[in-house]
Structure formats: structure tokens, C-alpha cells
Amino acid sequence: MFKWVNHGILPGPDLTEDDQIEFEDYRKELNINRCKTIAYFVLYINFILIIVDLLLYKPLRSAHPSYTYLFYSHVFVNILMIIWLFAARQIIGRKIKSKYLLMCYLCINIIIYWGIFMGLNDLEISGQMLAYIICVLALSIFIYLAPFESFTTYFVSLIILIVGLALFVKDDKILYNNIVNITITILCAYIASNINYITLKKGFYSNKVILSSKKELEEKNLKLKEYEKLRTDFFANISHELRTPLNIIYGSQQMIESILLQRNGENRNIEKYLKMIKQNSYRLTRLVSNLIDMTKIDATIYQIGLVNCDIVGLVEDISMSAAGYTESKGISLIFDTEVEEKIISCDPEKIERIMLNLLSNSIKFTQISGSIFVNVFLTKGYVNISVKDTGIGIPDDMKELIFDRFVQVDKTIKRNREGSGIGLSIVKSLVELHNGSIRVNSSLGQGSEFIVSLPDMVTNSDCEDGYLKSLDEQRIERIRIEFSDIYE
Ligand code: ADP
């Protein structure tokens, strides 16, 4: 993109083309309004001068034709100012910004050439060119001309004036004195005009910087408010999550107590309530350990132990261990792969955590008689684990967001599925700790597929003998914990 080069005049980075256009619009608007004020001022002053001409100089007019020219120049410039003000009103009223600069030049030039005429005329009367000097200096202070514009405007008028002086002034001394005076005036006007222009541009730019930092602050504030809302929602949700299992544990314990008191209760009922206590204790255990892990991940003290391990066998074992559970839910779990064995560097415990989390979500969001497919496949440099279900699916606008903490598609307390909204964010962190990535393909009502991609690489430490076996043996308990959100 084109950039206006700063050349050290303004602070901060270069202005873009858009900034420059914005500044030009601002300058045009300011100039036209300033010209309007100047035109009213000239009108007012000339009106007074016309009265002075009429009352005081009347007797002098017949002796000095300069007084007559003075009178007509005041009348003439006032007529021009009235016409200019009328035209300016039209274009300002209709907001014709493209004409602002042209109108501004018109006003400046009418005043400067009136100044030249008055100056030359004054030479005859008072021997000075005060009118021209006042006009040029006043314009250079009040109107914001760019360096090139002020150069052409003021120096062209200087040349015309010098020609005028050369034609009308016969005395060489007066001629040279005036040429020196007006040249100094024009130089001062040019410098003042440039300082004025740069100050305006600087002010505009600083204002823009302030405005943009204000906007940035407002955006950050908005984000903070959103985060605050998310936090409040999370705490509302987490209290619900903590209260539900606690209520059930408490209620079950009371039921057991009353059954035991009556002593005629049936064992079946006691078993039912004991089961409830167990499941809800699992839920609380899961919730608390998720919260602890979340805090450890945030503090970057969460560590993974990478060892070389057959990822295909590991994923198959985990899926098979969960198959019994899914069947009890009326959902079939099918593991399939074309890869026989694949040794990669991973933390088997964390892979189990990732898999159980994804499987638990799939079970939670899939209806009875639905299916879950687990597949391991290879792509260039990666081993991919896919967990696909035929469940309710995820809306397009939520696909990226569900990996963020506390985000749930259905956040209502009335939702028929439990959960804290931190499972997937932990899964994502665990995958990233393996230098891998996770993505989701899903369409609403058609099911979802979560794909975990892990780098196809090995490390120098191998899995200890018996480690995978002991992991396998205790898996049922961990499945109970990870699946505790899913009620019978
Ligand atoms: P939660 O404990 O609420 O399940 P997660 O972080 O595990 O938290 O999941 C976040 C949200 O992502 C879920 O509440 C659900 O809306 C959506 N989600 C996750 N997995 C699935 C899936 N397999 N099918 C449909 N929606 C899912």
C-alpha cells in the first residue's frame, strides 16, 4: 500500500494513504470555514472603511485620484466577498467537499490581489504597503496551505507585486526598499504557513493515535467483559456441577439411613443408592482433578513423560476397555485401522486421558443405537487418531470455540447432559504438549469427528516392562471416573 513518508516531521509510524485522505478532508473543511470567517471580517472592515471614505476622504478625492481608487476598491472587494460568501454557503450547505479547496484559493487570491492593489495605491498616499503585508501575514496564519500551495500562492503574488512596483514607482530608493520589505514579508508568511500546516498535521496525527488507542482500550475492555461473563457463567455452571453430585450423594446416604432404620428395606434399594454415591463421588473426583490440571497447565508446571510406545495397540486397548460401557448405553464402538503397529514417542497415561475424554463426549452426545468409530491412520509425518460419532453434531460457529475453556454448545442449566466445559480444553493442551494438534469435523445432526494428530517420531526412552499392563489393569476405574458425567 502507498505510504506517506514521514521524514521525521511527525511522531510515530508513517501515515497510510487512508490517513492522508482523512487529513486532507479535515484540512479542506477547516480552511473553508476559516475563509468564511475571514470573508465576513473583510466585509465588516471594508464596510467601515467605505463609511470613512464617504465621510472623511470626500474632500481629498478630487485632489488625489488614489482616494477614489481606494473607495472603489473597498466597494469592489465587498461585492466580491458577498458573491463568494453566497457561493460558499451553497457548497458548504450541500457538502460539496471537492469544491472546498477551490473556493478557499478563490478567497485567498481575492484578498491577496486586493492587498496588492491597496498596497500600490497606499504608496501614493502614505509611501507604505501595509495593506498587502497585513493581508499576506493574516492569511498565512489563519489558512492551512500545504508547502507547495503556499509557495505558489505567496511567491506568485510577490512577483506580480514587484512588476507592479517596477511599473509605478519612479523613485529607485522607494522601489528597492519596498522590494526588500515585501520579500521579507513573503518569506515570513511562507515560514509561518509551513509551521501552521505541520502543527495541524501533527495535531491531527496525535489525535488519531489517541483515538486509536482509545478504540483499542475499548476493544480490550469489551474482551475483558466477555471474559468476565465467561468466568461468571463458569462459576454458575461449576456450582451446579458440584451441587448436583453432592445432593445425590447426600440424598442417597439419607435413603440408606432410612432403609436401615426401617430394617425392612430391600437390599436392591441399598445397592441402587450406593451406586449413586459411587458415581457422584467419581464425578466430583473428575471435576476436581480437571480443575487441578487446568491450574497446572496455566502455571506451565504440567509435565508429560514421553516414552516410545505402540500407539495403535494403546488406542485399541483403550477403545476395547470402553466398548463394554458403550454397549450398556446401546451405542456400538468400532475400532478399525490399517496400521499394524506404530511406535511413537508419547505419554500413554495422557493418551488414555485424551481418548477417554473424547469417547466420553461421543457417548454423551450420541443417541441410543448410534455408533462410535475409532480409527488410527497415517499421514505424512503424523499419526492420526480419529474418534467419530453419529451424535447430535456441533454448529459451525462453535467448532473452533469448543476447544476454549468453559465453552459448551448448550450452556443452559436445563440441558440434559452434564459437563463443566473444560474437558476439550485439557485435551487440546495435552495434545499440544505432545507437539500435536486437534481438529473437529462436524455438521449439526450428522455427528462429529475429532482428529488428534501426533508427530511421527521416537524418543530415546522406551516404555518400561509392565507399565502398559498395569495401566490396562487400572483402566476400568479410570473409565468410571472419566465417564461419570454420563448417567445410567
Ligand atoms: P463438557 O464437560 O461440557 O463436555 P468439553 O470441553 O468436553 O466439556 O466439551 C465442550 C462442548 O463441546 C460440549 O459441552 C459440547 O457442547 C461440545 N462437544 C464436545 N464433544 C462433542 C461431540 N462428540 N458431539 C457433540 N458436541 C460435542
Residues whose N, C-alpha, C, O or C-beta is under 5 A from the ligand:
A	BS01	ADP	N361 S362 F365 G391 G393 I394 I402 V407 Q408 V409 D410 E418 G419 S420 G421 I422 G423 L424 S425 S448
